[in-house]
Amino acid sequence: MIRVLTFGRFADANFGGLERYVFELARGLRGVVDYTNIVADRGGAPDVEVVGRTLRAPSWFELGGTPVCPGMLRLAHEAHRAAPFDIVHLQFPADPMAHWAAAIPRSAKRVISWHSDIIRQRTLLSLYRPFLNRLLRSADAIIAATPAHFSSSEQLDPVRSRGIFHVVPYGLDLERFRARPALADDLCARYPAPFRIFSLGRHVYYKGFEFLIRALAAMPGTRLLLGGQGPLTEELKRTARDAGVADRVAFLGRIPDAELPAYYHACDVFCLSSIEPAEAFGIVQIEAMAAGRPVVCCELHNGVNWVNRDGVTGLVVPPKDSAALAAALNRLAGDAALRGRLGTQARERAWREFTTEAMAQGTLRVYEQVLGKGKR
């Protein structure tokens, strides 16, 4: 059994894509890898299966939107003394507390999952860069979900020549998205419309939900089901009122994980309206594709567009352009054959590339490589 320590940021009811990645990886490698996940103590338990051990440290404050938890150092030391880790698997850049991994002896190999570059906190980045570079140089392997994560990154330049990059796409339990749940029919009755768009994510700046909401003004009769919540929720509601579309936007709040498949099946198309490269992949795209729904997203020149391919699994438009979003969505609304073709191709791509099993086995190969043997 390979023993792995990771710092997964949170493990609560309001988890996001990074946390889902850690949960799913532990589930996919159950019985092969023993995970210990150190997180900031926040909120209640997540509504998904959690495999392995979770250790929680109190957060002193947030810096750049991420928790600062010095108690993680003590937890990591105690766990390593009790049973030494083979690998420390870090999540970057969303996990600054991963620098505590330097306190774990170098007998434990370092693996980094690179989820995206730091985009917004440029002032903090200038101060943080020396520490980041030092940690990158200590890595035995760096994993990214798409080749575009590596090609579009500037912050990985210090280690680009070392030959330690590995592409392992994110994977999900897709089986639960295959069949149409009965709840989907209830949702269609609750939100009647000739064309329904589903979108989902934290209500934060880079998600671009305001542009999607404004696009509805050029889409008569279309209804938007918007899941998630966050600091911009009230502002988005004002945007809907100002655009005259408040009666056609359903703010759903946090959707229980078990109900998510029904929302994908109740919609005609999924829209990922993110406008900044801080959205580096978009796991929600995979969920929509697995349900056979075409995706409309923005051209971010990164992993988002590696996942959703224009004219193959969906449509791609310029960011921050409500008119372009409306045109793409209206095109799909008026062409059922195109929706069907893109949706079928999206489902095939999801099942071919983005399963939990594929992600788990790809990650295991990296682990075994850095350990220098096929340890089981």
Salt bridges, closest charged atoms under 4 A:
ASP12 OD2 - ARG42 NE 2.47
GLU19 OE2 - ARG9 NE 2.99
GLU24 OE2 - ARG27 NH2 2.52
ASP34 OD2 - ARG3 NH1 3.00
GLU49 OE2 - ARG30 NH1 2.71
GLU78 OE1 - ARG74 NH1 3.29
ASP86 OD1 - LYS375 NZ 2.78
ASP140 OD2 - ARG106 NH2 3.41
ASP157 OD1 - ARG160 NE 2.96
GLU175 OE2 - ARG178 NE 3.05
ASP185 OD1 - ARG180 NH2 3.06
GLU234 OE2 - LYS237 NZ 3.68
ASP257 OD1 - ARG20 NH2 2.64
ASP257 OD2 - ARG176 NH2 3.15
GLU276 OE2 - LYS320 NZ 3.46
GLU279 OE1 - LYS207 NZ 2.54
GLU299 OE2 - HIS301 ND1 3.52
GLU353 OE2 - ARG352 NE 3.66
GLU368 OE2 - ARG376 NE 3.02
